[in-house]
Amino acid sequence: MAYNIVIDAGHGGSDPGAVNKGRQEKDDDLRLAMAVGDILSQNGVNVTYTRTADVYQTPFEKAQIANDADADFFISFHRNSSPRDNQYSGVETLVYDKSGEKLNMAENINGALGEIGFRNLGVQARPGLVVLRRTKMPALLIETGFINTDKDNELFDAQFEEMAQAIAYAILGTLNENQTNAESSEEEPLYRVQVGSFRQREYADQLLYELQDQGFPAFILNQNGYYRVQVGAFKQLSNAVKMEQALRRAGYSTWITQ
């Protein structure tokens, strides 16, 4: 199943968003949105952009683009700002309410960005935002650091590629998890390779990002109070065995599960 995701670069045109010493949020938003969208496209996701140039759209227009595209997810890119320079630092993701697959994806994104050095400020419910309220699909708004905080800007610039990859892989991991959950309800069994099982989410996240950095299509399943880090969902046992062998060559202890 190919997912359809709408990628939104916040602000644009006559609306620069937050501004700090000549740096405009709209430019950072567009650059990151395009980079993440490109990685998703390379991994088989159908991506629609609300904008690919410096143009202005109302939040209602952005939501309508997503609804017209019949998207599975809407992901909007922004940067935060505070009343005083260097007052706050970190990333947070906003959702309409803290439930469902959008919450899982938001937590995965925040965790991935935390791994590259950003402070994780958590997931916040913001039902009043138009792009979260008017979209008909799960929607997220990512605040990728404070534009008037030096530390966040240094991370944004120095680790831009790592940041784009972290967000994209967190999205892909969530999509894999959703698809696995859906397929597991079918009569035909699916074979998955489990690499770890943890009570605490942070340990599962660490293993997840380590595996993804090495190119393994890993994801997390939350089952019976455990966060299970797994790779792949195979109809043929032989394919699961091949994946298990590759993981063991990389130094992991694994077992095959259904």
SVG drawing of the C-alpha trace seen along z (x, -y; Angstrom):
<svg xmlns="http://www.w3.org/2000/svg" viewBox="-12 -41 40 61">
<polyline fill="none" stroke="black" stroke-width="0.4" points="0.0,0.0 1.4,-3.4 0.6,-6.1 -0.4,-9.6 1.1,-12.4 0.7,-16.1 3.8,-18.1 3.2,-21.7 5.9,-24.3 4.5,-26.9 4.0,-30.6 5.3,-31.9 5.1,-34.9 4.0,-38.0 3.9,-36.0 7.5,-35.4 6.5,-33.7 8.9,-34.3 11.9,-36.4 15.3,-36.7 18.3,-38.8 17.2,-38.5 16.4,-34.8 12.8,-34.1 10.9,-31.1 9.2,-30.6 12.6,-29.8 13.6,-27.2 10.1,-25.7 10.3,-25.3 13.9,-23.9 13.1,-21.2 9.7,-20.3 11.2,-19.7 14.1,-17.7 11.8,-15.4 9.4,-15.1 12.2,-14.0 13.3,-11.2 9.7,-10.0 9.2,-9.9 12.4,-7.9 10.9,-5.4 7.6,-4.9 5.4,-7.5 3.2,-9.6 4.0,-13.2 1.9,-16.3 3.4,-19.7 1.2,-22.7 3.9,-24.9 7.3,-24.5 8.0,-28.2 7.8,-31.4 4.0,-31.9 1.3,-32.8 -1.5,-30.4 -4.1,-30.8 -4.3,-28.0 -7.7,-27.1 -6.2,-26.8 -3.5,-24.5 -6.1,-22.3 -8.2,-22.2 -5.2,-21.0 -4.8,-18.1 -8.5,-17.2 -8.6,-17.4 -5.6,-15.1 -7.4,-12.5 -4.2,-12.3 -3.5,-9.7 -1.5,-12.3 -0.9,-16.0 2.5,-17.2 3.2,-20.9 6.7,-22.3 7.3,-25.3 9.8,-26.9 9.1,-28.2 9.8,-31.6 9.9,-33.1 9.5,-36.6 13.3,-36.9 16.3,-35.5 17.7,-32.3 14.8,-32.0 13.6,-28.5 15.1,-25.6 13.7,-22.4 11.3,-20.8 7.6,-20.0 4.9,-18.6 1.3,-19.9 -1.8,-17.7 -5.5,-18.3 -5.8,-15.9 -3.4,-13.4 -4.9,-10.2 -4.5,-7.7 -1.8,-7.3 -1.1,-11.0 0.1,-10.9 2.3,-7.9 3.9,-9.6 4.4,-12.8 6.1,-11.0 8.3,-9.1 9.3,-12.4 10.1,-14.1 12.1,-11.2 14.1,-11.0 15.0,-14.8 16.0,-14.3 18.5,-11.7 20.4,-14.3 20.6,-16.9 17.3,-18.8 15.5,-19.0 12.2,-17.1 9.4,-19.4 6.8,-16.8 3.5,-16.6 0.9,-19.3 -2.8,-19.3 -3.8,-22.5 -7.4,-22.0 -7.7,-25.6 -5.2,-25.6 -6.9,-25.6 -4.5,-23.1 -5.2,-20.6 -8.9,-21.3 -10.0,-21.5 -7.9,-18.6 -9.9,-15.3 -6.9,-13.1 -4.4,-12.8 -2.5,-16.0 0.7,-17.1 2.6,-20.5 6.3,-20.2 8.0,-23.1 11.7,-22.4 13.4,-24.4 13.3,-28.1 14.4,-30.5 15.6,-33.0 17.7,-30.5 21.3,-30.2 21.6,-26.5 18.6,-25.5 19.8,-27.4 23.2,-25.8 21.6,-22.3 19.3,-23.2 22.1,-24.3 24.9,-21.9 22.8,-18.8 20.2,-19.7 20.6,-16.4 20.5,-14.3 17.4,-16.3 15.5,-15.7 16.5,-12.0 15.4,-11.6 11.9,-13.1 11.5,-11.1 12.5,-7.8 10.3,-8.4 7.4,-8.9 8.3,-5.8 8.6,-3.8 5.1,-4.8 3.7,-4.0 5.3,-0.5 3.9,0.0 0.4,-1.0 0.6,1.3 1.8,4.2 -1.0,3.7 -3.5,3.7 -2.0,6.8 -1.8,8.7 -5.6,8.8 -5.7,10.7 -5.9,14.5 -2.5,15.0 0.3,14.8 3.1,12.2 6.6,13.0 8.6,10.2 12.0,10.1 12.1,8.8 15.3,7.2 14.2,6.0 11.4,5.6 11.3,2.9 9.1,1.5 10.4,-2.0 9.8,-3.8 13.2,-5.6 15.2,-2.4 13.0,-1.2 13.6,-4.5 17.4,-4.3 17.4,-0.8 14.9,-2.0 17.1,-4.9 20.2,-2.8 18.6,-0.2 17.2,-2.9 20.7,-4.5 22.0,-1.2 19.2,-1.0 17.0,1.5 13.2,0.9 12.5,0.9 9.5,-0.2 8.0,0.1 4.9,2.0 3.2,1.2 1.8,4.4 0.7,5.5 2.7,2.8 5.9,3.5 7.6,1.5 8.7,4.2 11.3,3.1 10.8,5.2 12.0,5.2 9.9,6.1 6.6,7.9 7.0,10.8 4.5,13.3 7.2,15.8 9.2,17.2 12.3,17.5 12.4,13.7 12.1,13.2 15.0,15.6 17.1,13.6 16.4,10.5 17.2,12.2 20.6,13.4 21.4,9.8 20.6,8.5 22.7,11.1 25.6,10.3 25.3,6.7 25.6,8.0 22.0,8.1 20.2,10.9 17.0,11.6 14.0,14.0 11.2,14.4 7.7,13.7 4.2,13.5"/>
</svg>
